[in-house]
Amino acid sequence: MQNIKNLKDPTRWICSLGILSLIVLGQVKPAELAKVICRDHDTTITCDCNNEGEQNWVLPQLKGAVDRIEVRNCPDLIVETHTVTHTEGLRKIRFQHIGQLVLHEYGLSVSRYASNKALIVEFEDVNFHLIDSHAINGNIDEISFVGGSIEKMQPFGFTTIKERAILLKLEDVTIQRIESQAFKKFSVEQMIIANCHFTGNLPTRAFYEVEVLNELSIRNNQFLEVHSLAFALKFISKLSLSENRFVSVDGEWLEAPIRDAITMRSNDFGITSDIAFKGLKVHRDYKLSERLELRFHNNTVRSWLPTSSVIAVDGLGKGQENAVVVASPLPLHFHDGFSLSLREVRYDNAWNCDQLDRSVEPPLPRANFFRQYSEQLLFQRQAPERWSGTEVNEFVPLRQIIAEQCHVASYVAYIVVGSVLLSLLLVAILLLLWWRLAQRRKRRKLDVVQPEPRTYKETQIVYQIENAGLLKTDM
């Protein structure tokens, strides 16, 4: 009976299963990562996986005097901590055609004392699963990412102890997630971000306290939402921002003092904060008498109104909180230290005539920005297409939009003039009626002739008696 009770006790079965699992796990050893075969040739070490994808690869610890390390053709590769720390005289590390790469902390870290040469790190067609903190660290002169993708980059993923690096380049890279302060506190001659696709939002201080001593070029990239202070840079000599597409730029997304030149051309900034460009300032080392010119040409912006009280309903009938409601166009704010050059700046908004100051004639925009650049700011004018009957958004200067669509003041003038003319007409009609009535009354009266008073005064009756002699009868 006691044995039957023990068989029915669930704790007994759990303990038995635990013991069996421990026995099985003890007999089965975990599969070890295969080390990449590396060969020496003069001062170059070449590590090639030959695209063998049946197992995961790990880069072995590399030691000794070496000038160049090349790693290529690995479907899945892990670089562990201090893999190249014990090398001497290392000048260049190159990764090429890696299907998935994991860089652990200090994986590509070279001590300053291990080599008197600055290090060049190149990644070509490499898909990063993870770039851990301080994974790329040392006396780095150049680092470039060409092709491939970055799934996740931790804070301080790239750091250099070199006082003045030459190049940081991101080109043709798909970037999913970069943590805040991934690129922090280094100086570089040239920084290039070109033809990249950011599939995740760019967080605050993704690039933080970076000095670009020559030129920062950001061109032909696709961004989602760029958060406030995503590029919080310490110094930029020349800034070139061209042909980029943004879903939105929030707050002062780009903050930096500029010393020599700044150009923003042919960008679509999407939903744009009115202070998006206020974080750009003139560096104190700028000494010329004329103000530094900020060229803002052929760009597209769209004003927005964030609100949590408005819930937008999508096509499936589901509510979406924190909806973005397109608002009336807002003026952009730029630092007063620049000489602003605007040319063909498109607002993807309809102009609101309520933004006019009607106390002046002709009416002008209240905001000085719209008033000053009414010829260079373009707004939508919807015009039906002649043949297809669809509507085409045409951009025309703000001055023309105001003249064509904001006619309230002209209507008031017409009403006033019409009222005055109508009043004058009524007065004329009343005068004419009064005159006609007066004429009729005059005809109905009898004509009475009254002599003039002087007639009685001047009329005298004169009697003259003539002596004609005695009549015959008297005799």
PyMOL commands that set and color helices and strands:
alter all, ss='L'
color gray80, all
select helices_A, chain A and resi 2-8+10-27+112-114+353-355+368-372+398-405+408-444+453-458+472-474
alter helices_A, ss='H'
color red, helices_A
select strands_A, chain A and resi 34-35+38-41+44-48+57-58+64-65+68-74+77-79+87-88+92-103+108-110+119-131+136-138+140-146+149-150+158-160+165-171+174-175+183-194+197-198+207-219+222-226+231-232+235-242+245-249+254-265+268-272+280-282+292-297+300-302+305-306+312-313+319-320+324-325+338-343+345-347+356-357+364-365+377-384+391-397
alter strands_A, ss='S'
color yellow, strands_A
deselect
rebuild
show_as cartoon
